[in-house]
Amino acid sequence: MPLVALAVAALAVGFEQIVQWKYGPMGLVAFAALTIGLKARSTTISGIGAVILVMLLAQSG
């Protein structure tokens, strides 16, 4: 079980670094808001993070 948790944590950190590299600090803020909102079960915070990420994705495409 600890190996699975370590692998998931590594993937999360890797994804976070990719988001920050590609979308800058705003992408990191959006990803953090989405993650915090999901963990806290706050639809408002997770919705804000999701909307910002979608806006960044739409802008780059």
PyMOL commands that set and color helices and strands:
alter all, ss='L'
color gray80, all
select helices_A, chain A and resi 2-40+43-60
alter helices_A, ss='H'
color red, helices_A
deselect
rebuild
show_as cartoon
